[in-house]
Amino acid sequence: MIQRIQTLYLAVALGLMISVFFSIYATYIPFTVLTGAVSVLLCAIIVLFKVRKIQIRLCIYTSVVLLAQQIWMGAVYFKNRADVSFSVTTIFPIIAIIMVLLALRAIASDEALVQSYNRLRPKSKKK
């Protein structure tokens, strides 16, 4: 469902996380594995557009993993300040968290809209 705004938010977050693969942190294998896992989660969220409740849960899990990754990247940066240079891709997980949270908000509003439609529909009578 490419026309939905949450898909665009998630696609931007996925693009940011894919670009982290080509950063200085890509030489460190655990960061690469974690970035790959987040990218797979973002792809799963995009594909599961018909199951909004699972999409909401995956958005929450992904934002927690992204936050943990950013904290870990910051700890590695401050621990090895002389060896590791600061690059723009270092802040991409923060931007991805913001995009995932915006997508979460849009998915939740879609779910609320569908629930309101379900309350208005008459229940079918069983014969």
N, C-alpha and C positions, 0 to 999 in steps of 0.2 A: 504494500500500500504506500507507494512513493509520494502520493499527494498529501499525506498527513504531515503535519509540522514535526511531530515527534520522530518520524523517520528521518527527516532532514537533520534534526539535532543529533540523533544517534549516528548518522552517517558522518557528520562532522567529527564526532567523538572517535569514531572508528578510524577516520583519516588521520587524526592527531596521534592515535595510538600506533598506527602503522608507521608513521614518521618517526616514532621513538625507536623503532627497529634500526634506523640509520643514524642514531646519535652515538655519542661517546659511551653511553651506558649499554649499548648493544654488545660490547666486548665482554661484559660480565654476564655469564650464562644465566644465573638466577633472575636477573632483570629481564632477559630475553624471554625466558619461560613464562614469567609473570605477565609480561606484555602480550605474549601470544595467548595466554589464558583469557586476559581481558578482551582481546580482539575477538576471540571465539564467543565469549559471552555477549559482546555487542552485536555480533552477527546473529546469534540466537534470539536476542531481543527484537531485532529487526524482522526476522523471519516469523516469529510468533505473534504477528499482529492480530490474529483472531482470538487469542487467549490473553485478554488484557490483565487478568489477575496474576497470571504467571509472569507476564511482562513487567508488572509493577514490582513483584518480588525480585526478579532478576535485575531490575534497575537498582534496587536498594543494595543487593549483594555486590553488584558491579561498582557502585559508588564507594562502598566500604573497602573493597579490594583496591580501588584506585587511590583512596586516601592512605591506605597502608603502604602502597607502592610509593606514593609521594613522600611520606614520612621516611621510608627506608632510603629513598634517593637522597633526601636531605641529610640524613645521618651519614651516609657514605660520602657525600660531598664535604661535610664539615670535618669528618674524620681524616679524609685524604685530600685536604684542600690544596696541597702543593702539587699532587699528582693529577687531580681531576679538575678540568676547566669547566666553568659555568657556561652552558649553552642555552639557547632559546628552548630547545626541546625538553629541558629540565622542568619547565612549568607546564608542559602539555598535559600531564595528568590532572592538574588543577583545572585547566580549561575543560578537559573531558568530564570531570566531575560536575562542573557547572552545566554542561550540555546534557549529561545524563539526568540531572535533577530537573532541568527544564522539560526534558522528554517525559520524565515521571509525572510532572505536573499536568502535561497535556494528556497523557494516557489516563490519569485519574479523572480528569474532567470528561474525557470520552466515556469512561466507565460510568460516571455519574449521569451523563446524558442518556446512556442506554438504559440504566436502571430507572430513570424517570419515565422513559417511554414504556418500559415494562409495567410500571404502575398504572399508566393510563389505558393500556390495552385491556379490553374485557377478557375475562377468563372464559375459555371454551367450556361448554357444558358437555359432560360425558353422558352418553345414552346407554 
